[in-house]
Amino acid sequence: METYTLLRQFADSWMLLFLFLVFSGVIFWAFRPGSKAAYQETASIPFRNDDAPAPQSADSQDEG
């Protein structure tokens, strides 16, 4: 049997099954129960310092 044909049959059968299982695992991991709090915490990282504006430097005051 030719190497290409062997690898093609492997990719069409077992690798397809393996990649489907990996995809299903990733989807389950992302939508698992209890993960909402962790994702909300991560999503709020850019807004943690929104309570006060950043101090202006002396250079930016001269431009305005």
C-alpha positions as CSV (number, residue, x, y, z in Angstrom):
1,M,0.0,0.0,0.0
2,E,1.3,3.4,-0.9
3,T,2.2,5.8,1.9
4,Y,-0.1,8.5,0.7
5,T,-3.1,6.2,0.5
6,L,-2.4,4.9,4.0
7,L,-2.2,8.4,5.5
8,R,-5.3,9.5,3.6
9,Q,-7.3,6.6,5.0
10,F,-6.0,7.3,8.5
11,A,-6.9,11.0,8.2
12,D,-10.4,10.2,6.8
13,S,-11.2,7.8,9.7
14,W,-9.3,8.0,13.0
15,M,-8.0,11.5,12.7
16,L,-11.5,12.8,11.9
17,L,-12.8,11.0,15.0
18,F,-10.0,12.4,17.2
19,L,-10.4,16.0,16.0
20,F,-14.2,15.7,16.6
21,L,-13.6,14.5,20.2
22,V,-11.1,17.4,20.7
23,F,-13.6,19.9,19.4
24,S,-16.3,18.5,21.6
25,G,-14.0,18.7,24.6
26,V,-13.2,22.3,23.9
27,I,-16.9,23.2,23.5
28,F,-17.7,21.4,26.8
29,W,-14.9,23.1,28.6
30,A,-16.0,26.6,27.4
31,F,-19.6,26.0,28.4
32,R,-19.2,23.9,31.4
33,P,-21.3,24.7,34.5
34,G,-19.7,27.1,36.8
35,S,-17.4,28.7,34.3
36,K,-19.5,31.9,33.9
37,A,-17.9,33.6,36.9
38,A,-14.4,32.9,35.7
39,Y,-15.2,34.3,32.2
40,Q,-16.9,37.4,33.7
41,E,-13.8,38.1,35.9
42,T,-11.5,37.8,32.9
43,A,-13.8,40.0,30.7
44,S,-13.8,42.8,33.3
45,I,-10.0,43.1,33.5
46,P,-9.8,46.1,31.1
47,F,-12.3,48.0,33.2
48,R,-10.8,47.5,36.7
49,N,-9.2,51.0,36.8
50,D,-12.2,53.0,35.5
51,D,-13.0,54.5,38.9
52,A,-10.6,57.4,38.3
53,P,-9.1,58.8,35.1
54,A,-5.5,58.3,34.5
55,P,-3.3,61.3,35.5
56,Q,-2.3,63.6,32.7
57,S,1.4,64.0,32.1
58,A,3.0,67.5,31.6
59,D,3.6,66.8,27.9
60,S,-0.1,66.1,27.1
61,Q,-1.2,69.3,28.8
62,D,0.9,71.5,26.5
63,E,-0.6,70.0,23.4
64,G,-4.2,70.9,24.2
